[in-house]
Amino acid sequence: MSRHLRSLFVPLALLLLALGCSDAATPDGGGEADAATVVKDTGAGDLARDKATPDGPAKPDLAADGGGDKGCTSGARPCYTGKAGTKGVGLCKAGTQTCKGGVWSACVGQVKPVAELCDNLDNDCDGNKDDSLTNPCYTGKAGTKGVGACKGGLQTCAAGKWGACTSQVLPTVETCDNLDNDCDGETDETLSQACYTGTAGTKGVGACKAGTRTCAAGKWSGCLGEVTPFAEVCDGKDNDCDGSKDEQLTQSCYTGKAGTDGVGLCKAGAQTCNSGSWSACSGEVVPAIEICDGKDNDCDGKKDGNLTKPCYTGKAGTKGVGLCKAGTQTCSAGSWGACSGQVIPATETCDKQDNDCNGKKDDLTSCSAQGKNCGTISDGCGGTLSCGSCTSPSVCGGGGVANICGNACGLVPSPTCGAVPPPKGGSCTPGSCATGSKTYSKAGSYTFVVPAGCCSITVDLYGGGGGGACNGCGNAGGGGGAFARKKVKVGPGQTFTVVVGAGGHGSTSGSNLCGYQAKGGSDGGNSTFGGFVAAGGGKLARRKKGQGGYGTAGAGGKACGGDKNHAGGAGAYANGGPGGGGAGPSSDGGAGSKSGSACSKPGAGGAAGGGLAGKGALPTKTGPSNGHFASGGGAGPCYGPGGNGANGAVKINW
């Protein structure tokens, strides 16, 4: 009991003794307290009497608790109905009861313990202010607490004020951690971000660019769509993202056959990258045809490679005809040896041999030697020579000379040539015609327009080669095309029709592999210019009908209307059926050669005009052209279709 209360209770006890109050046997006896009894506040809010000690247990006084108990006459007394031990602690304090009409009133003015508040006072009277009060708190957006990562925290009271809300988790920007950071009920939703893994400073330079990565299950995906630096390639782009495209890119190159680089003369070259494309391979040396020069041209590890070649020094068109045949030259130390084993034309004698290799035996003369091209003449050995027939409208002797075909164009059998048209068109100024040329080499019809300032052109025409025959073993080749050259006076802008003769088709195979069928090909086409100058095509070869025999070889084409007119060479009838050579600016085409041919290979062709050798064509192939565009006749292989003649050509110079 506090000192203050004791100071009140002692005088009261003395007063009672003086009034002669009787003793009560026990606190529970219902009597009045004796002089030894001290009134004490038990801390439970009731007044009680305690005989033993002031602080001992007491029995509650119902009157003191609620008022209204009888036995008082007057005066006042302290009262307290709060929890024991709380009176005078913190805010708690006793009140006062007064005696009215013999009854104690209610306890007025007491302050009992209440729930602790955050006001820096001891509201629950436990001796502590604010008692470390805590309070749940959450300052996030409404509806987010308890959603995803978000949760409430606690506030602690100190010195009468609530502290900050600690331990709460508020919504944050969603991050890739498999958590609902923004507390919207979704985890890592549609998270993506730009990314780049290339070297610093290269993003956005050249081809390099950023990509995008997305979040899934708390982890970022790889960087998709990014382009990072890589080795520079030749594509016109900045692949290594250093600000330069294709910078100084070079590479070794070699287009030759595998295994030949570094062998013999062969070596690699270099390519340079320009605007995204590799240049041509510069400086390389690739395998070439081996030639007789003491070097390894074909890069097979051997110099000159035991080179041999056929040789023939006889007159063009005689090799393989009659007794004439080619020989062989051998390369030694880079030089060709002598032509060994050849037989060249000799003076014809009456020995039943073709000594001069013109295709006729014991002909001490020839149609060409006497300038004849039709009819029959003496062969000088008691026989006759047939010089052929003329093609309409030409007739044999029509030009007034025996055994020569003639018509308005002179000594040519085909085609007909007309008059040269007068110049017309624009005017000419000396020196204003620029030098030039135009070549037509594909069969067909064209229009040529005379260039400005030009008053004179030179026209070269080559007829198409004739087709080969389809035969058994022993075939006939087609004739070579003719050549004509004409210098023509013209006017600027004047037009002319140009026709390029097509090569004749070889005969196609029939039953029994053409073995005994009369299968002819077709004639070579005529090449013409303006209708007044022409080079005739070679004639087709024909298989002799019935078993046995070679058939008829194609005749060479004829020309007319030119300042120069040369005939194509005739084909031959022999194994392999070589075609005749095409004519050129210098001479007639050579005849095909029968000598030395085999059934499985074409025979050698006649010499072309200008000294360039004509060749027989391989089976079913086209006869080759020489350097002057003259067209050799197609060959007829054994038991197979005839070869095609080559196309003619027209070349115009000014």
Secondary structure, 3 states (H helix, E strand, C coil): CCHHHHHHHHHHHHHHHHHCCCCCCCCCCCCCCCCCCEEEECCCCCEEEECCCCCCCCCCEHHHHHCCCECCCCCEEEECCCCCCCCCCCCCECEEEEEECCEECCCECCECCCCCCCCCCCCCCCCCCHHHCEEEECCCCCCCCCCCCCECEEEEEECCEECCCECCECCCCCCCCCCCCCCCCCCCCCCEEEECCCCCCCCCCCCCECEEEEEECCEECCCECCECCCCCCCCCCCCCCCCCCCCCCEEEECCCCCCCCCCCCCECEEEEEECCEECCCECCECCCCCCCCCCCCCCCCCCHHHCEEEECCCCCCCCCCCCCECEEEEEECCEECCCECCECCCCCCCCCCCCCCCCCCCCCCCCCCCCCCCCEEECCCCCEEECCCCCCCCEECCCCCCCCEEECCECCCCCCCCCCCCCCCCCCCCCCCCCCEEEECCCEEEEEECCCCCCEEEEEEECCCCCCCEECCCEECCCCCCEEEEEEECCCCCEEEEEECCCCCCCCCCHHHHCCCCECCCCCCCEEECCCEEECCCCCCECCCCCCCCCECCCCCCEECCCEEECCCCCCEECCCCCCCCCCCCCCCCCCCCCCCCCCCCCCCCECHHHCECCCCCCCCECCECCCCCECCCCCCCCECCCECCCCEEEEEC
